[in-house]
Amino acid sequence: MRASPRTVDEYIAGFAPDVQEVLKRIRYTVQAAAPEAEETISYRMPAFKLNGTLVYFAAFNKHIGLYPPVRGDEKLMRDVAPYAGAKGNLQFPLDKPIPYELIRRIVKARVHQKRG
């Protein structure tokens, strides 16, 4: 088991170059959609906080996970349905194009929820 990363840069550096590029682009997508969110490591994965946890993301062998589950926006929930895992968390397969625009929409929806 790897040591717990202290920063998002450390987390990303622990993966193969192709996965690093995906993680960097997800990080950028979240930062652009929620520039006021604070970046941190929580539960050994990258997280962004804004009035509590906004989103987490993590790399696994065959997919990128995005947490927490999407709730409250029917259209967005339909759009993320193909990526929903067993507990509603999202799984983006690494062997398919990553839906960065969908990730941006998720983050924007979470920002809206957090500002409620």
C-alpha positions as CSV (number, residue, x, y, z in Angstrom):
1,M,0.0,0.0,0.0
2,R,1.3,3.5,-0.9
3,A,1.9,6.1,1.7
4,S,-0.9,8.6,2.0
5,P,-0.4,11.6,-0.3
6,R,-0.1,15.0,1.4
7,T,-1.0,17.1,-1.6
8,V,-2.9,16.7,-4.8
9,D,0.3,16.9,-6.8
10,E,1.7,14.0,-4.8
11,Y,-1.5,12.0,-5.4
12,I,-1.3,12.6,-9.2
13,A,2.4,11.8,-9.4
14,G,1.7,8.3,-8.0
15,F,0.0,7.2,-11.3
16,A,1.1,6.2,-14.8
17,P,1.6,9.2,-17.1
18,D,-1.7,8.6,-19.1
19,V,-3.7,8.5,-15.8
20,Q,-1.8,11.6,-14.6
21,E,-3.1,13.5,-17.6
22,V,-6.7,12.5,-16.9
23,L,-6.3,13.5,-13.2
24,K,-4.7,16.8,-14.1
25,R,-7.5,17.6,-16.5
26,I,-10.2,16.7,-14.0
27,R,-8.4,18.9,-11.4
28,Y,-8.4,21.8,-13.9
29,T,-12.0,21.2,-14.8
30,V,-13.0,21.4,-11.1
31,Q,-10.8,24.4,-10.4
32,A,-12.3,26.2,-13.4
33,A,-15.9,25.4,-12.4
34,A,-15.4,26.3,-8.7
35,P,-12.4,28.7,-8.5
36,E,-13.2,29.6,-4.9
37,A,-13.1,26.0,-3.7
38,E,-10.2,24.9,-1.6
39,E,-8.1,21.9,-2.8
40,T,-7.1,19.3,-0.2
41,I,-6.5,15.6,0.4
42,S,-9.3,13.8,2.2
43,Y,-9.7,10.0,2.6
44,R,-6.4,9.7,0.7
45,M,-7.9,11.3,-2.5
46,P,-8.1,14.8,-4.0
47,A,-11.0,16.8,-2.7
48,F,-12.4,20.3,-3.2
49,K,-14.2,22.0,-0.3
50,L,-16.7,24.8,-0.4
51,N,-18.9,25.1,2.6
52,G,-18.0,21.4,3.2
53,T,-17.0,18.8,0.7
54,L,-17.8,19.8,-2.9
55,V,-16.3,16.8,-4.8
56,Y,-13.7,14.1,-4.4
57,F,-12.0,12.2,-7.3
58,A,-9.8,9.2,-7.4
59,A,-8.1,6.9,-9.8
60,F,-8.6,3.1,-9.8
61,N,-7.3,0.4,-12.0
62,K,-10.0,0.8,-14.6
63,H,-11.9,4.0,-13.8
64,I,-11.9,7.4,-12.3
65,G,-14.3,7.8,-9.4
66,L,-16.1,11.0,-8.7
67,Y,-18.0,11.5,-5.4
68,P,-20.5,12.3,-3.9
69,P,-23.5,11.0,-5.9
70,V,-25.4,13.5,-7.9
71,R,-28.8,14.5,-6.4
72,G,-31.5,17.0,-6.9
73,D,-31.1,17.8,-10.6
74,E,-33.3,15.4,-12.7
75,K,-31.6,16.2,-16.1
76,L,-28.1,15.9,-14.6
77,M,-29.1,12.7,-12.9
78,R,-30.2,11.2,-16.2
79,D,-27.0,12.4,-17.9
80,V,-24.8,10.7,-15.2
81,A,-26.8,7.5,-15.1
82,P,-24.5,5.6,-17.5
83,Y,-21.6,6.2,-15.1
84,A,-23.4,5.5,-11.8
85,G,-21.7,2.9,-9.6
86,A,-23.4,0.7,-7.1
87,K,-23.8,3.4,-4.5
88,G,-24.5,6.2,-7.0
89,N,-20.9,7.4,-7.1
90,L,-19.7,8.0,-10.6
91,Q,-17.2,5.8,-12.4
92,F,-15.7,7.0,-15.6
93,P,-13.9,4.1,-17.5
94,L,-10.3,4.9,-18.4
95,D,-10.7,3.0,-21.7
96,K,-13.4,5.5,-22.9
97,P,-13.3,9.3,-23.3
98,I,-13.7,11.1,-20.0
99,P,-16.8,13.4,-20.0
100,Y,-15.1,16.6,-18.8
101,E,-18.0,18.8,-19.7
102,L,-20.3,16.5,-17.6
103,I,-17.8,16.8,-14.7
104,R,-18.0,20.6,-15.1
105,R,-21.8,20.5,-14.9
106,I,-21.6,18.3,-11.8
107,V,-19.3,20.7,-10.1
108,K,-21.4,23.7,-11.0
109,A,-24.5,21.9,-9.6
110,R,-22.6,21.1,-6.4
111,V,-21.5,24.7,-6.1
112,H,-25.2,25.8,-6.5
113,Q,-26.3,23.2,-3.8
114,K,-23.6,24.4,-1.4
115,R,-24.6,28.0,-1.7
116,G,-28.2,27.0,-1.5
